[in-house]
């Protein structure tokens, strides 16, 4: 092994995983929702934020649509 390396002669490569990086976002979630995923995280050993991401990724992969409708009360 050399004592010193000249890194100025190295060529840089684009990160092939850059398109798969996660984007930080701020969300407001109900306390019971967070508690639910934290409980699942304890059982599975997977961080709760990763579980939320996995669930949302599954929704994307399955093209799930949410049905939000309220009954009109007269």
C-alpha positions as MATLAB code, in Angstrom:
seq = 'XXXXXXXXXXXXXXXXXXXXXXXXXXXXXXXXXXXXXXXXXXXXXXXXXXXXXXXXXXXXXXXXXXXXXXXXXX';
ca = [
       0.000    0.000    0.000;
       1.270    3.462   -0.866;
       1.778    6.104    1.789;
      -0.059    8.640   -0.384;
      -2.424    8.485   -3.354;
      -2.957   11.205   -5.954;
      -6.750   11.412   -6.194;
      -6.655   14.385   -8.567;
      -5.963   12.052  -11.494;
      -8.981    9.847  -10.818;
     -12.069   10.141  -12.990;
     -15.383   10.537  -11.197;
     -18.379    8.419  -12.108;
     -22.030    9.261  -11.721;
     -23.769    7.485   -8.894;
     -25.833    4.720  -10.566;
     -28.185    4.677   -7.571;
     -28.871    8.428   -7.518;
     -32.316    7.971   -9.069;
     -33.223    5.537   -6.282;
     -32.242    7.819   -3.416;
     -34.916    8.776   -0.940;
     -36.231   12.309   -0.767;
     -36.703   13.761    2.711;
     -40.220   15.056    3.337;
     -42.096   16.397    6.313;
     -45.464   14.815    7.048;
     -47.958   15.145    9.828;
     -49.250   11.715   10.809;
     -51.769   10.813   13.474;
     -50.224    9.574   16.684;
     -52.058    6.247   16.434;
     -50.651    5.696   12.930;
     -47.094    6.310   14.115;
     -47.656    4.067   17.158;
     -48.975    1.309   14.877;
     -45.881    1.371   12.666;
     -43.544    1.682   15.658;
     -45.162   -1.437   17.150;
     -44.695   -3.279   13.872;
     -41.089   -2.048   13.802;
     -40.392   -3.555   17.224;
     -41.856   -6.894   16.116;
     -40.026   -7.004   12.787;
     -36.756   -5.263   13.657;
     -37.221   -2.870   10.714;
     -37.249    0.890   11.429;
     -40.779    2.296   11.440;
     -39.991    4.894    8.760;
     -38.803    2.081    6.490;
     -42.045    0.188    7.140;
     -44.090    3.243    6.189;
     -41.997    3.598    3.021;
     -42.457   -0.098    2.199;
     -46.215    0.185    2.652;
     -46.416    3.248    0.422;
     -44.182    1.574   -2.196;
     -46.600   -1.374   -2.208;
     -49.486    1.043   -2.792;
     -47.603    2.501   -5.758;
     -46.714   -0.934   -7.161;
     -50.328   -2.109   -6.878;
     -51.702    1.171   -8.272;
     -53.992    1.472   -5.273;
     -56.432    4.357   -5.341;
     -58.009    5.784   -2.227;
     -61.778    6.104   -2.128;
     -62.672    9.142   -0.081;
     -66.366    9.680    0.136;
     -68.563   10.937    2.904;
     -72.239   10.232    3.209;
     -74.258   13.375    2.825;
     -76.430   13.919    5.882;
     -79.570   15.943    5.396;
];
